[in-house]
Amino acid sequence: MTTNATQVLDREFLEVRCRIIDIAAAMDRIDRAEPHTGQSEDPRMAQLRQAIALLIDGTPNRAERAQLNFSDEYDPNWRSG
């Protein structure tokens, strides 16, 4: 038996809505906090903004792309360092 989009939305809506509100609240707390001195923007904020943007871009594989957004590039010499 396959599940259609409406069934998935019925099942997931409240939890996803809660997560979005939680993320929005965290971003609000960051915005209200005293600015960090010494650098223009923390690179983690750029990662968060990029991840949020890819969630709404309509392209498939959002989870994979979000994970890659937060991952370092592969270094073939990682063991030698």
PDB file of N, CA, C and O in Angstrom:
ATOM      1  N   MET A   1       0.839  -1.183   0.000  1.00  0.00           N
ATOM      2  CA  MET A   1       0.000   0.000   0.000  1.00  0.00           C
ATOM      3  C   MET A   1       0.887   1.251   0.000  1.00  0.00           C
ATOM      4  O   MET A   1       1.743   1.414   0.870  1.00  0.00           O
ATOM      5  N   THR A   2       0.680   2.101  -0.953  1.00  0.00           N
ATOM      6  CA  THR A   2       1.458   3.332  -1.032  1.00  0.00           C
ATOM      7  C   THR A   2       0.746   4.454  -0.279  1.00  0.00           C
ATOM      8  O   THR A   2      -0.475   4.455  -0.128  1.00  0.00           O
ATOM      9  N   THR A   3       1.533   5.384   0.176  1.00  0.00           N
ATOM     10  CA  THR A   3       1.012   6.535   0.902  1.00  0.00           C
ATOM     11  C   THR A   3       1.053   7.733  -0.026  1.00  0.00           C
ATOM     12  O   THR A   3       2.071   7.986  -0.671  1.00  0.00           O
ATOM     13  N   ASN A   4      -0.046   8.473  -0.099  1.00  0.00           N
ATOM     14  CA  ASN A   4      -0.039   9.658  -0.947  1.00  0.00           C
ATOM     15  C   ASN A   4       0.372  10.888  -0.140  1.00  0.00           C
ATOM     16  O   ASN A   4       0.460  10.836   1.087  1.00  0.00           O
ATOM     17  N   ALA A   5       0.619  11.981  -0.836  1.00  0.00           N
ATOM     18  CA  ALA A   5       1.126  13.201  -0.198  1.00  0.00           C
ATOM     19  C   ALA A   5       0.170  13.725   0.872  1.00  0.00           C
ATOM     20  O   ALA A   5       0.611  14.216   1.911  1.00  0.00           O
ATOM     21  N   THR A   6      -1.118  13.625   0.628  1.00  0.00           N
ATOM     22  CA  THR A   6      -2.083  14.114   1.619  1.00  0.00           C
ATOM     23  C   THR A   6      -1.993  13.311   2.903  1.00  0.00           C
ATOM     24  O   THR A   6      -2.083  13.876   3.993  1.00  0.00           O
ATOM     25  N   GLN A   7      -1.819  12.014   2.792  1.00  0.00           N
ATOM     26  CA  GLN A   7      -1.693  11.172   3.982  1.00  0.00           C
ATOM     27  C   GLN A   7      -0.419  11.504   4.765  1.00  0.00           C
ATOM     28  O   GLN A   7      -0.430  11.557   5.995  1.00  0.00           O
ATOM     29  N   VAL A   8       0.658  11.722   4.047  1.00  0.00           N
ATOM     30  CA  VAL A   8       1.906  12.087   4.717  1.00  0.00           C
ATOM     31  C   VAL A   8       1.741  13.439   5.396  1.00  0.00           C
ATOM     32  O   VAL A   8       2.159  13.610   6.541  1.00  0.00           O
ATOM     33  N   LEU A   9       1.143  14.388   4.713  1.00  0.00           N
ATOM     34  CA  LEU A   9       0.918  15.705   5.299  1.00  0.00           C
ATOM     35  C   LEU A   9       0.012  15.615   6.523  1.00  0.00           C
ATOM     36  O   LEU A   9       0.272  16.268   7.533  1.00  0.00           O
ATOM     37  N   ASP A  10      -1.032  14.824   6.445  1.00  0.00           N
ATOM     38  CA  ASP A  10      -1.913  14.632   7.605  1.00  0.00           C
ATOM     39  C   ASP A  10      -1.126  14.106   8.805  1.00  0.00           C
ATOM     40  O   ASP A  10      -1.345  14.537   9.937  1.00  0.00           O
ATOM     41  N   ARG A  11      -0.226  13.190   8.552  1.00  0.00           N
ATOM     42  CA  ARG A  11       0.554  12.568   9.614  1.00  0.00           C
ATOM     43  C   ARG A  11       1.662  13.482  10.147  1.00  0.00           C
ATOM     44  O   ARG A  11       1.931  13.478  11.349  1.00  0.00           O
ATOM     45  N   GLU A  12       2.300  14.253   9.287  1.00  0.00           N
ATOM     46  CA  GLU A  12       3.501  15.005   9.646  1.00  0.00           C
ATOM     47  C   GLU A  12       3.266  16.483   9.961  1.00  0.00           C
ATOM     48  O   GLU A  12       4.133  17.117  10.563  1.00  0.00           O
ATOM     49  N   PHE A  13       2.139  17.040   9.579  1.00  0.00           N
ATOM     50  CA  PHE A  13       1.934  18.489   9.627  1.00  0.00           C
ATOM     51  C   PHE A  13       2.229  19.106  10.993  1.00  0.00           C
ATOM     52  O   PHE A  13       3.017  20.048  11.082  1.00  0.00           O
ATOM     53  N   LEU A  14       1.618  18.598  12.043  1.00  0.00           N
ATOM     54  CA  LEU A  14       1.777  19.220  13.357  1.00  0.00           C
ATOM     55  C   LEU A  14       3.222  19.170  13.845  1.00  0.00           C
ATOM     56  O   LEU A  14       3.715  20.140  14.420  1.00  0.00           O
ATOM     57  N   GLU A  15       3.894  18.060  13.625  1.00  0.00           N
ATOM     58  CA  GLU A  15       5.290  17.965  14.057  1.00  0.00           C
ATOM     59  C   GLU A  15       6.185  18.901  13.244  1.00  0.00           C
ATOM     60  O   GLU A  15       7.057  19.557  13.815  1.00  0.00           O
ATOM     61  N   VAL A  16       5.993  18.976  11.945  1.00  0.00           N
ATOM     62  CA  VAL A  16       6.798  19.865  11.109  1.00  0.00           C
ATOM     63  C   VAL A  16       6.518  21.320  11.466  1.00  0.00           C
ATOM     64  O   VAL A  16       7.441  22.131  11.543  1.00  0.00           O
ATOM     65  N   ARG A  17       5.265  21.648  11.683  1.00  0.00           N
ATOM     66  CA  ARG A  17       4.908  23.012  12.090  1.00  0.00           C
ATOM     67  C   ARG A  17       5.619  23.379  13.384  1.00  0.00           C
ATOM     68  O   ARG A  17       6.149  24.484  13.510  1.00  0.00           O
ATOM     69  N   CYS A  18       5.635  22.474  14.334  1.00  0.00           N
ATOM     70  CA  CYS A  18       6.314  22.705  15.615  1.00  0.00           C
ATOM     71  C   CYS A  18       7.803  22.939  15.419  1.00  0.00           C
ATOM     72  O   CYS A  18       8.382  23.828  16.043  1.00  0.00           O
ATOM     73  N   ARG A  19       8.420  22.150  14.559  1.00  0.00           N
ATOM     74  CA  ARG A  19       9.858  22.311  14.296  1.00  0.00           C
ATOM     75  C   ARG A  19      10.154  23.660  13.644  1.00  0.00           C
ATOM     76  O   ARG A  19      11.140  24.316  13.980  1.00  0.00           O
ATOM     77  N   ILE A  20       9.297  24.069  12.711  1.00  0.00           N
ATOM     78  CA  ILE A  20       9.501  25.362  12.042  1.00  0.00           C
ATOM     79  C   ILE A  20       9.387  26.500  13.049  1.00  0.00           C
ATOM     80  O   ILE A  20      10.195  27.429  13.033  1.00  0.00           O
ATOM     81  N   ILE A  21       8.396  26.433  13.915  1.00  0.00           N
ATOM     82  CA  ILE A  21       8.239  27.470  14.944  1.00  0.00           C
ATOM     83  C   ILE A  21       9.441  27.470  15.881  1.00  0.00           C
ATOM     84  O   ILE A  21       9.907  28.534  16.289  1.00  0.00           O
ATOM     85  N   ASP A  22       9.945  26.296  16.223  1.00  0.00           N
ATOM     86  CA  ASP A  22      11.126  26.194  17.082  1.00  0.00           C
ATOM     87  C   ASP A  22      12.344  26.832  16.414  1.00  0.00           C
ATOM     88  O   ASP A  22      13.097  27.558  17.063  1.00  0.00           O
ATOM     89  N   ILE A  23      12.538  26.568  15.131  1.00  0.00           N
ATOM     90  CA  ILE A  23      13.651  27.180  14.396  1.00  0.00           C
ATOM     91  C   ILE A  23      13.473  28.688  14.322  1.00  0.00           C
ATOM     92  O   ILE A  23      14.434  29.433  14.515  1.00  0.00           O
ATOM     93  N   ALA A  24      12.265  29.145  14.047  1.00  0.00           N
ATOM     94  CA  ALA A  24      12.009  30.588  13.987  1.00  0.00           C
ATOM     95  C   ALA A  24      12.317  31.245  15.327  1.00  0.00           C
ATOM     96  O   ALA A  24      12.891  32.334  15.366  1.00  0.00           O
ATOM     97  N   ALA A  25      11.943  30.596  16.420  1.00  0.00           N
ATOM     98  CA  ALA A  25      12.216  31.142  17.753  1.00  0.00           C
ATOM     99  C   ALA A  25      13.720  31.211  18.012  1.00  0.00           C
ATOM    100  O   ALA A  25      14.206  32.197  18.566  1.00  0.00           O
ATOM    101  N   ALA A  26      14.455  30.184  17.620  1.00  0.00           N
ATOM    102  CA  ALA A  26      15.914  30.194  17.803  1.00  0.00           C
ATOM    103  C   ALA A  26      16.549  31.318  16.988  1.00  0.00           C
ATOM    104  O   ALA A  26      17.442  32.011  17.475  1.00  0.00           O
ATOM    105  N   MET A  27      16.092  31.498  15.758  1.00  0.00           N
ATOM    106  CA  MET A  27      16.632  32.587  14.928  1.00  0.00           C
ATOM    107  C   MET A  27      16.299  33.946  15.546  1.00  0.00           C
ATOM    108  O   MET A  27      17.124  34.858  15.508  1.00  0.00           O
ATOM    109  N   ASP A  28      15.113  34.087  16.108  1.00  0.00           N
ATOM    110  CA  ASP A  28      14.752  35.339  16.802  1.00  0.00           C
ATOM    111  C   ASP A  28      15.663  35.589  17.998  1.00  0.00           C
ATOM    112  O   ASP A  28      16.098  36.720  18.217  1.00  0.00           O
ATOM    113  N   ARG A  29      15.958  34.542  18.777  1.00  0.00           N
ATOM    114  CA  ARG A  29      16.856  34.706  19.922  1.00  0.00           C
ATOM    115  C   ARG A  29      18.240  35.147  19.475  1.00  0.00           C
ATOM    116  O   ARG A  29      18.859  36.002  20.108  1.00  0.00           O
ATOM    117  N   ILE A  30      18.723  34.568  18.394  1.00  0.00           N
ATOM    118  CA  ILE A  30      20.031  34.973  17.860  1.00  0.00           C
ATOM    119  C   ILE A  30      19.990  36.433  17.427  1.00  0.00           C
ATOM    120  O   ILE A  30      20.912  37.193  17.721  1.00  0.00           O
ATOM    121  N   ASP A  31      18.935  36.828  16.736  1.00  0.00           N
ATOM    122  CA  ASP A  31      18.806  38.218  16.270  1.00  0.00           C
ATOM    123  C   ASP A  31      18.750  39.208  17.427  1.00  0.00           C
ATOM    124  O   ASP A  31      19.280  40.315  17.324  1.00  0.00           O
ATOM    125  N   ARG A  32      18.109  38.816  18.531  1.00  0.00           N
ATOM    126  CA  ARG A  32      17.963  39.725  19.673  1.00  0.00           C
ATOM    127  C   ARG A  32      19.211  39.791  20.549  1.00  0.00           C
ATOM    128  O   ARG A  32      19.362  40.725  21.336  1.00  0.00           O
ATOM    129  N   ALA A  33      20.092  38.827  20.426  1.00  0.00           N
ATOM    130  CA  ALA A  33      21.297  38.783  21.255  1.00  0.00           C
ATOM    131  C   ALA A  33      22.259  39.892  20.840  1.00  0.00           C
ATOM    132  O   ALA A  33      22.193  40.421  19.731  1.00  0.00           O
ATOM    133  N   GLU A  34      23.156  40.225  21.769  1.00  0.00           N
ATOM    134  CA  GLU A  34      24.174  41.229  21.466  1.00  0.00           C
ATOM    135  C   GLU A  34      25.036  40.741  20.317  1.00  0.00           C
ATOM    136  O   GLU A  34      25.405  39.568  20.267  1.00  0.00           O
ATOM    137  N   PRO A  35      25.358  41.635  19.394  1.00  0.00           N
ATOM    138  CA  PRO A  35      26.184  41.213  18.254  1.00  0.00           C
ATOM    139  C   PRO A  35      27.575  40.768  18.699  1.00  0.00           C
ATOM    140  O   PRO A  35      28.136  41.292  19.661  1.00  0.00           O
ATOM    141  N   HIS A  36      28.101  39.816  17.996  1.00  0.00           N
ATOM    142  CA  HIS A  36      29.461  39.328  18.246  1.00  0.00           C
ATOM    143  C   HIS A  36      30.440  40.308  17.621  1.00  0.00           C
ATOM    144  O   HIS A  36      30.285  40.701  16.465  1.00  0.00           O
ATOM    145  N   THR A  37      31.426  40.694  18.373  1.00  0.00           N
ATOM    146  CA  THR A  37      32.424  41.619  17.833  1.00  0.00           C
ATOM    147  C   THR A  37      33.590  40.854  17.251  1.00  0.00           C
ATOM    148  O   THR A  37      33.886  39.736  17.673  1.00  0.00           O
ATOM    149  N   GLY A  38      34.245  41.454  16.287  1.00  0.00           N
ATOM    150  CA  GLY A  38      35.448  40.855  15.741  1.00  0.00           C
ATOM    151  C   GLY A  38      35.285  40.247  14.369  1.00  0.00           C
ATOM    152  O   GLY A  38      36.269  40.118  13.640  1.00  0.00           O
ATOM    153  N   GLN A  39      34.095  39.873  13.994  1.00  0.00           N
ATOM    154  CA  GLN A  39      33.892  39.366  12.640  1.00  0.00           C
ATOM    155  C   GLN A  39      32.506  39.783  12.175  1.00  0.00           C
ATOM    156  O   GLN A  39      31.599  39.972  12.986  1.00  0.00           O
ATOM    157  N   SER A  40      32.351  39.922  10.883  1.00  0.00           N
ATOM    158  CA  SER A  40      31.097  40.442  10.352  1.00  0.00           C
ATOM    159  C   SER A  40      29.938  39.479  10.586  1.00  0.00           C
ATOM    160  O   SER A  40      28.856  39.908  10.990  1.00  0.00           O
ATOM    161  N   GLU A  41      30.143  38.200  10.342  1.00  0.00           N
ATOM    162  CA  GLU A  41      29.084  37.231  10.586  1.00  0.00           C
ATOM    163  C   GLU A  41      29.694  35.876  10.869  1.00  0.00           C
ATOM    164  O   GLU A  41      30.662  35.465  10.228  1.00  0.00           O
ATOM    165  N   ASP A  42      29.124  35.196  11.824  1.00  0.00           N
ATOM    166  CA  ASP A  42      29.542  33.838  12.138  1.00  0.00           C
ATOM    167  C   ASP A  42      29.204  32.953  10.926  1.00  0.00           C
ATOM    168  O   ASP A  42      28.074  32.997  10.439  1.00  0.00           O
ATOM    169  N   PRO A  43      30.142  32.169  10.440  1.00  0.00           N
ATOM    170  CA  PRO A  43      29.875  31.325   9.268  1.00  0.00           C
ATOM    171  C   PRO A  43      28.756  30.309   9.510  1.00  0.00           C
ATOM    172  O   PRO A  43      28.142  29.832   8.555  1.00  0.00           O
ATOM    173  N   ARG A  44      28.490  29.981  10.746  1.00  0.00           N
ATOM    174  CA  ARG A  44      27.381  29.057  11.037  1.00  0.00           C
ATOM    175  C   ARG A  44      26.047  29.677  10.678  1.00  0.00           C
ATOM    176  O   ARG A  44      25.128  28.972  10.262  1.00  0.00           O
ATOM    177  N   MET A  45      25.925  31.015  10.836  1.00  0.00           N
ATOM    178  CA  MET A  45      24.680  31.676  10.444  1.00  0.00           C
ATOM    179  C   MET A  45      24.460  31.564   8.942  1.00  0.00           C
ATOM    180  O   MET A  45      23.333  31.371   8.486  1.00  0.00           O
ATOM    181  N   ALA A  46      25.533  31.685   8.179  1.00  0.00           N
ATOM    182  CA  ALA A  46      25.418  31.515   6.728  1.00  0.00           C
ATOM    183  C   ALA A  46      24.957  30.099   6.400  1.00  0.00           C
ATOM    184  O   ALA A  46      24.126  29.907   5.512  1.00  0.00           O
ATOM    185  N   GLN A  47      25.491  29.106   7.112  1.00  0.00           N
ATOM    186  CA  GLN A  47      25.065  27.720   6.893  1.00  0.00           C
ATOM    187  C   GLN A  47      23.586  27.551   7.213  1.00  0.00           C
ATOM    188  O   GLN A  47      22.859  26.890   6.471  1.00  0.00           O
ATOM    189  N   LEU A  48      23.135  28.149   8.322  1.00  0.00           N
ATOM    190  CA  LEU A  48      21.720  28.037   8.683  1.00  0.00           C
ATOM    191  C   LEU A  48      20.831  28.678   7.625  1.00  0.00           C
ATOM    192  O   LEU A  48      19.813  28.108   7.233  1.00  0.00           O
ATOM    193  N   ARG A  49      21.218  29.870   7.163  1.00  0.00           N
ATOM    194  CA  ARG A  49      20.415  30.551   6.135  1.00  0.00           C
ATOM    195  C   ARG A  49      20.372  29.748   4.834  1.00  0.00           C
ATOM    196  O   ARG A  49      19.327  29.655   4.191  1.00  0.00           O
ATOM    197  N   GLN A  50      21.508  29.174   4.455  1.00  0.00           N
ATOM    198  CA  GLN A  50      21.544  28.355   3.238  1.00  0.00           C
ATOM    199  C   GLN A  50      20.653  27.123   3.383  1.00  0.00           C
ATOM    200  O   GLN A  50      19.950  26.748   2.445  1.00  0.00           O
ATOM    201  N   ALA A  51      20.685  26.500   4.547  1.00  0.00           N
ATOM    202  CA  ALA A  51      19.864  25.309   4.774  1.00  0.00           C
ATOM    203  C   ALA A  51      18.381  25.659   4.745  1.00  0.00           C
ATOM    204  O   ALA A  51      17.578  24.913   4.184  1.00  0.00           O
ATOM    205  N   ILE A  52      18.015  26.783   5.342  1.00  0.00           N
ATOM    206  CA  ILE A  52      16.611  27.203   5.325  1.00  0.00           C
ATOM    207  C   ILE A  52      16.163  27.494   3.896  1.00  0.00           C
ATOM    208  O   ILE A  52      15.050  27.141   3.508  1.00  0.00           O
ATOM    209  N   ALA A  53      17.024  28.134   3.120  1.00  0.00           N
ATOM    210  CA  ALA A  53      16.690  28.444   1.731  1.00  0.00           C
ATOM    211  C   ALA A  53      16.475  27.172   0.908  1.00  0.00           C
ATOM    212  O   ALA A  53      15.564  27.123   0.082  1.00  0.00           O
ATOM    213  N   LEU A  54      17.291  26.157   1.119  1.00  0.00           N
ATOM    214  CA  LEU A  54      17.126  24.950   0.323  1.00  0.00           C
ATOM    215  C   LEU A  54      15.868  24.179   0.710  1.00  0.00           C
ATOM    216  O   LEU A  54      15.359  23.387  -0.083  1.00  0.00           O
ATOM    217  N   LEU A  55      15.363  24.403   1.920  1.00  0.00           N
ATOM    218  CA  LEU A  55      14.127  23.738   2.321  1.00  0.00           C
ATOM    219  C   LEU A  55      12.932  24.190   1.487  1.00  0.00           C
ATOM    220  O   LEU A  55      11.978  23.435   1.302  1.00  0.00           O
ATOM    221  N   ILE A  56      12.986  25.408   0.989  1.00  0.00           N
ATOM    222  CA  ILE A  56      11.836  25.945   0.254  1.00  0.00           C
ATOM    223  C   ILE A  56      12.089  26.080  -1.242  1.00  0.00           C
ATOM    224  O   ILE A  56      11.267  26.664  -1.948  1.00  0.00           O
ATOM    225  N   ASP A  57      13.202  25.557  -1.741  1.00  0.00           N
ATOM    226  CA  ASP A  57      13.517  25.751  -3.160  1.00  0.00           C
ATOM    227  C   ASP A  57      12.765  24.809  -4.097  1.00  0.00           C
ATOM    228  O   ASP A  57      12.843  24.961  -5.316  1.00  0.00           O
ATOM    229  N   GLY A  58      12.042  23.840  -3.544  1.00  0.00           N
ATOM    230  CA  GLY A  58      11.233  22.955  -4.378  1.00  0.00           C
ATOM    231  C   GLY A  58      12.005  21.844  -5.070  1.00  0.00           C
ATOM    232  O   GLY A  58      11.438  21.101  -5.871  1.00  0.00           O
ATOM    233  N   THR A  59      13.277  21.726  -4.774  1.00  0.00           N
ATOM    234  CA  THR A  59      14.101  20.695  -5.385  1.00  0.00           C
ATOM    235  C   THR A  59      14.138  19.470  -4.468  1.00  0.00           C
ATOM    236  O   THR A  59      14.196  19.616  -3.247  1.00  0.00           O
ATOM    237  N   PRO A  60      14.104  18.272  -5.042  1.00  0.00           N
ATOM    238  CA  PRO A  60      14.127  17.053  -4.215  1.00  0.00           C
ATOM    239  C   PRO A  60      15.422  16.881  -3.435  1.00  0.00           C
ATOM    240  O   PRO A  60      16.380  17.633  -3.615  1.00  0.00           O
ATOM    241  N   ASN A  61      15.432  15.883  -2.573  1.00  0.00           N
ATOM    242  CA  ASN A  61      16.599  15.488  -1.774  1.00  0.00           C
ATOM    243  C   ASN A  61      17.041  16.579  -0.806  1.00  0.00           C
ATOM    244  O   ASN A  61      18.234  16.829  -0.635  1.00  0.00           O
ATOM    245  N   ARG A  62      16.073  17.218  -0.181  1.00  0.00           N
ATOM    246  CA  ARG A  62      16.385  18.299   0.748  1.00  0.00           C
ATOM    247  C   ARG A  62      17.218  17.832   1.929  1.00  0.00           C
ATOM    248  O   ARG A  62      18.153  18.522   2.335  1.00  0.00           O
ATOM    249  N   ALA A  63      16.897  16.681   2.482  1.00  0.00           N
ATOM    250  CA  ALA A  63      17.640  16.189   3.650  1.00  0.00           C
ATOM    251  C   ALA A  63      19.106  15.951   3.294  1.00  0.00           C
ATOM    252  O   ALA A  63      20.000  16.320   4.055  1.00  0.00           O
ATOM    253  N   GLU A  64      19.349  15.342   2.154  1.00  0.00           N
ATOM    254  CA  GLU A  64      20.727  15.100   1.726  1.00  0.00           C
ATOM    255  C   GLU A  64      21.460  16.419   1.502  1.00  0.00           C
ATOM    256  O   GLU A  64      22.599  16.581   1.940  1.00  0.00           O
ATOM    257  N   ARG A  65      20.817  17.352   0.826  1.00  0.00           N
ATOM    258  CA  ARG A  65      21.458  18.629   0.542  1.00  0.00           C
ATOM    259  C   ARG A  65      21.685  19.431   1.816  1.00  0.00           C
ATOM    260  O   ARG A  65      22.687  20.138   1.925  1.00  0.00           O
ATOM    261  N   ALA A  66      20.769  19.335   2.785  1.00  0.00           N
ATOM    262  CA  ALA A  66      20.960  20.021   4.066  1.00  0.00           C
ATOM    263  C   ALA A  66      22.155  19.435   4.804  1.00  0.00           C
ATOM    264  O   ALA A  66      22.965  20.172   5.366  1.00  0.00           O
ATOM    265  N   GLN A  67      22.266  18.110   4.803  1.00  0.00           N
ATOM    266  CA  GLN A  67      23.403  17.463   5.449  1.00  0.00           C
ATOM    267  C   GLN A  67      24.707  17.898   4.797  1.00  0.00           C
ATOM    268  O   GLN A  67      25.676  18.207   5.491  1.00  0.00           O
ATOM    269  N   LEU A  68      24.737  17.923   3.477  1.00  0.00           N
ATOM    270  CA  LEU A  68      25.942  18.348   2.771  1.00  0.00           C
ATOM    271  C   LEU A  68      26.275  19.805   3.051  1.00  0.00           C
ATOM    272  O   LEU A  68      27.445  20.185   3.086  1.00  0.00           O
ATOM    273  N   ASN A  69      25.244  20.619   3.251  1.00  0.00           N
ATOM    274  CA  ASN A  69      25.447  22.033   3.575  1.00  0.00           C
ATOM    275  C   ASN A  69      26.251  22.191   4.868  1.00  0.00           C
ATOM    276  O   ASN A  69      27.041  23.126   5.000  1.00  0.00           O
ATOM    277  N   PHE A  70      26.050  21.286   5.810  1.00  0.00           N
ATOM    278  CA  PHE A  70      26.731  21.363   7.095  1.00  0.00           C
ATOM    279  C   PHE A  70      28.007  20.513   7.155  1.00  0.00           C
ATOM    280  O   PHE A  70      28.682  20.480   8.185  1.00  0.00           O
ATOM    281  N   SER A  71      28.332  19.838   6.071  1.00  0.00           N
ATOM    282  CA  SER A  71      29.497  18.945   6.052  1.00  0.00           C
ATOM    283  C   SER A  71      30.717  19.642   5.473  1.00  0.00           C
ATOM    284  O   SER A  71      30.609  20.525   4.622  1.00  0.00           O
ATOM    285  N   ASP A  72      31.874  19.223   5.954  1.00  0.00           N
ATOM    286  CA  ASP A  72      33.129  19.682   5.369  1.00  0.00           C
ATOM    287  C   ASP A  72      33.350  18.961   4.044  1.00  0.00           C
ATOM    288  O   ASP A  72      32.860  17.851   3.834  1.00  0.00           O
ATOM    289  N   GLU A  73      34.089  19.605   3.165  1.00  0.00           N
ATOM    290  CA  GLU A  73      34.465  18.952   1.915  1.00  0.00           C
ATOM    291  C   GLU A  73      35.369  17.767   2.233  1.00  0.00           C
ATOM    292  O   GLU A  73      36.134  17.800   3.196  1.00  0.00           O
ATOM    293  N   TYR A  74      35.277  16.741   1.434  1.00  0.00           N
ATOM    294  CA  TYR A  74      36.096  15.547   1.642  1.00  0.00           C
ATOM    295  C   TYR A  74      37.559  15.870   1.425  1.00  0.00           C
ATOM    296  O   TYR A  74      37.934  16.487   0.428  1.00  0.00           O
ATOM    297  N   ASP A  75      38.371  15.449   2.361  1.00  0.00           N
ATOM    298  CA  ASP A  75      39.821  15.610   2.262  1.00  0.00           C
ATOM    299  C   ASP A  75      40.436  14.219   2.160  1.00  0.00           C
ATOM    300  O   ASP A  75      40.419  13.466   3.134  1.00  0.00           O
ATOM    301  N   PRO A  76      40.985  13.861   0.979  1.00  0.00           N
ATOM    302  CA  PRO A  76      41.535  12.502   0.827  1.00  0.00           C
ATOM    303  C   PRO A  76      42.735  12.245   1.753  1.00  0.00           C
ATOM    304  O   PRO A  76      43.128  11.095   1.953  1.00  0.00           O
ATOM    305  N   ASN A  77      43.303  13.290   2.304  1.00  0.00           N
ATOM    306  CA  ASN A  77      44.454  13.138   3.198  1.00  0.00           C
ATOM    307  C   ASN A  77      44.081  13.314   4.670  1.00  0.00           C
ATOM    308  O   ASN A  77      44.934  13.676   5.481  1.00  0.00           O
ATOM    309  N   TRP A  78      42.841  13.068   5.017  1.00  0.00           N
ATOM    310  CA  TRP A  78      42.367  13.330   6.366  1.00  0.00           C
ATOM    311  C   TRP A  78      43.106  12.513   7.430  1.00  0.00           C
ATOM    312  O   TRP A  78      43.212  12.950   8.577  1.00  0.00           O
ATOM    313  N   ARG A  79      43.606  11.363   7.074  1.00  0.00           N
ATOM    314  CA  ARG A  79      44.312  10.540   8.070  1.00  0.00           C
ATOM    315  C   ARG A  79      45.751  10.981   8.300  1.00  0.00           C
ATOM    316  O   ARG A  79      46.343  10.638   9.324  1.00  0.00           O
ATOM    317  N   SER A  80      46.316  11.725   7.379  1.00  0.00           N
ATOM    318  CA  SER A  80      47.725  12.080   7.488  1.00  0.00           C
ATOM    319  C   SER A  80      47.950  13.357   8.303  1.00  0.00           C
ATOM    320  O   SER A  80      49.096  13.736   8.544  1.00  0.00           O
ATOM    321  N   GLY A  81      46.888  14.013   8.724  1.00  0.00           N
ATOM    322  CA  GLY A  81      47.047  15.277   9.433  1.00  0.00           C
ATOM    323  C   GLY A  81      47.181  15.131  10.854  1.00  0.00           C
ATOM    324  O   GLY A  81      47.322  16.124  11.566  1.00  0.00           O
TER     325      GLY A  81
END
